[in-house]
Amino acid sequence: MSLPSSLKSYLLLLLLCFLNVSTIINSSKPFKQEPVLFGGNFPALYVIGDSLVDSGNNNHLPTRVKANFPPYGSEFEGGKATGRFSNGKTIADYIAIYYGLPLVPAYLGLSEEQKNNISTGINYASASCGILPDTGKLLGKCLSLSVQVDLFKETIDKNLKKKFTKPSELSKHLAESLFMTAIGVNDYAFFYNRTTDANQFGNKLLHEFLIQIERLHVLGARKFFINNIKPLGCYPNMIVNTVPRGSCNEYVNLAVGIFNAKLRKSLSHMKRKFNGISFLYSDYFNFMLGLRGPSSNEASSSLLNTISPCCPSVYDGGLTTSCTSGSIACKARDTHVFFDPFHPTQMANFMYAVSCFQERNICHVVKN
């Protein structure tokens, strides 16, 4: 008999309470040595996305959306705020660790010499941006999905071609590398409302997303790790004003779920359309819902706070009470799902990695 996801999350957290949590989740090898999903042995990880996986690109952009100050990064290596929107590692970091790769550096933080010498991957993700070119622009400059793909093309033309001088070597590198995407939630946060047709909006986003996946394929990418869109309606910035307080905004979640279903179906179609292409589909949406409990409107356990962010420790939903350089974070960060009103804690990211790679009930190889 399989255990409910909420009970598994509870038992996992209970187990970690008896172990040295910081040692486990900060370890460079926190996973069992089991056969690697998706073939493994990737020479590089290239990351496309938003703040869920941004490793510091927004540090170098004129935007209000930054995480390069404490208490961000309090559990990261050396306790340093790097621009990651968490108290520690992101899901992209754990994916790199699982596949035996270095943590992927932010593109905008690299010198030209560093770009020329890196062959283990680059992170192009940018907080507040999305699939649509105008998403997030009210908050300042960010790198939209198409711009991130442009920068990857620039990496090939200006940097990788110097590293791999033979066209066959470059093609092999690109075909064997892993391309991770985690983007789209900001498009819903900025542009979706009750008057928006969920099917039309989902189709528009999917069309733009698949254009960029095809561009990456033309450039040489063959292996993709695709995260679907998270349940925005259950995030602290959304549930603070729901009735009853703390319940999810189901109309937003329903719209996101429609997109996710279309995405999953489209990946199967693309696999049939393009020879040699592979997709690992990550159901991040249902992973996050599972942390809440059997129902999306229930908390999973008293040990796991699924409603209030850790930073700021007192949160009322106002726009000015997100985590800032003057914010005081909670002390029990490992008992919270959310570090700030928009982003998960390192513990939640670690639990995602366990669910994806150990339990293998979140991440699945897409078949025809």
Secondary structure, DSSP 8 states (H G I E B T S, - for coil): ----HHHHHHHHHHHHHHS-HHHHHH-S--S-----GGG---S-EEEEESTTT-SSGGGGSSBS----STTTTTTSGGG---S-SSSS--HHHHHHHHTT-----BGGG--HHHHHH--S--B---TT--SSTTTTGGGB----HHHHHHHHHHHIIIIIHHH--SHHHHHHHHHHSEEEEE--HHHHHHH--TTS-HHHHHHHHHHHHHHHHHHHHHHT--EEEEE----GGGSHHHHTTSSSTT---HHHHHHHHHHHHHHHHHHHHHHHHSTT-EEEEE-HHHHHHHHH-SSTTS-SBTTBB-SS-SSSSS--S-GGGS--TT----S-GGGBSEEETTEE-HHHHHHHHIIIIII-SSEEE---
